[in-house]
C-alpha cells in the first residue's frame, strides 16, 4: 500500500452507503479509493426504484446525512428528489471523480502473501486493493415468485424494482401483488388511470398515515437560513422513534396505543365493513415492518379497485388464480413481492483466509461483528450487514458503519498495518447479545405474520433490536476490542 496516500480502498456500490463511506474516508484525509457502481449513476435503491408514487417513508431530515444540511422540498422526499440529493452530496464532497459507473464487481479474493484483495470486474479485468468495503445494500435483489405459469403470461410482467415505464397503464386491467410499503405507494398512484386494479393481499399489515406534504416557502427559508433548525428537527424525530420503540413490548401501553391508532385509521378511511375486516391484522404491532401510507386505504374505496385477500397460486396466459381457485383476468402484472433481504452479498463472491467463500462460512446464517466484519476476512467491511436494519433511519446506521470502516483504514495508514481482522470471540459475543435482545421481543417479531427477517436457519438476521443510540455507542467503543492488528 502507499505509505503516503494510505491503503488502496475499493468501495462497492454508490448508494447512500457508498456515498457515506467515500465522504467519511475523505474526512480522514484518505483519498486513495475507487467507488464501483454497476448502475449508470449514484443513488442505489433510489436509482433502481422508479415506480409511480416512489417515496421514502422516513422524514427527510432523518433520512439524510448528519454532516450536511439540505433544502428539502417535502417532509418525505420522493425518488426524484432523493436521486438529486445523492448527486448533490457526491459533487459537494468531490466524490464523483472517484466513481466508476457501469462497472460491476463480481468477486474479491484475499491474497495472504500480498495482504490484499484481487477484485474481478464484470469485464473480466482484475484489480488489486488493500481494503474492500461492500455497500451493496439490503434490498437490492428482487424476489421473483415461483408461481406456475408465470412465464406463460401474455401481458407485461415486472417487479416493482425493475419498473418498465414503457408500458402505458391507462385503461388497462392491472394486478398488483403485495400490500407492503412499495405496493401501498403504487396503488394510489395508478388507481385513477387504470380501468381495473386488483390488489392481492396474502396477509394484511398495520398501516398508519404518513403525513407527507410539501414544505411551505417559509419553512424552507427557515431551514436554509437557520441550519441548526434542521438538526433540531432531526433530533426530535429520533427521540420520537425512541418513544415509538416501546411498542415492541407486547404488554406495554405503547403497543396498545399503536394498535388502537391503526384500527381507528381503518375505521375512519374504509367505508365497507367487510373490507375493514379483511384489512385488519391478527398479530401484534411490529411483527412485520409497520407501513406508513396516506393514500392506500382511500384508494381501496374506489369502484375500480378490488382487494383480493388471498395468495396467488398460479398464473395463466390471461390472468392470475388465487388460492380459492378464482381467476382474475388482467392485462399487466406488477409484482410487489419484496427482496431477498437475508441473502447478504448475494451478488458478490468474497473469499478470505484460505480461499474460503464468505457464503460457505455463513451457511445460510449470516452473522458479523457490529454487522460490519467477519473473522477470517481481513480488510473487508460491509455496510447494511446482518442485524443492522432498523434503528429508525438506515442512513444513520450507514453513517456509523462507514465511520468504523474509515477509522480502521486510517489506523492502517497511521500504524502501517498490513491488515485488520476480527476477533472470533468478539464476533461470537456480539451475535449472542443481538440474539438475546431480539428474543426479548419474540412475542412481537416471531408472532403469526410473514416478514423478511429470518434466514433459512430460522434466525432473525436482518433486524437491529434497539433504537439508533445504542448502535452509535457500540460502533464508537467496541472496535477497540474487537479487531486484531497485523503488521
PyMOL commands that set and color helices and strands:
alter all, ss='L'
color gray80, all
select helices_A, chain A and resi 16-27+45-48+79-92+96-98+150-152+160-162+181-190+217-225+227-248+253-269+273-279+296-300+353-355+358-362+394-415+424-439+442-445+468-477+479-482
alter helices_A, ss='H'
color red, helices_A
select strands_A, chain A and resi 9-12+33-37+99-101+105-111+116-121+126-129+131-134+156-159+173-177+196-200+207-208+291-292+305-308+312-315+319-322+327-329+332-335+349-351+380-382+419-422+483-486
alter strands_A, ss='S'
color yellow, strands_A
deselect
rebuild
show_as cartoon
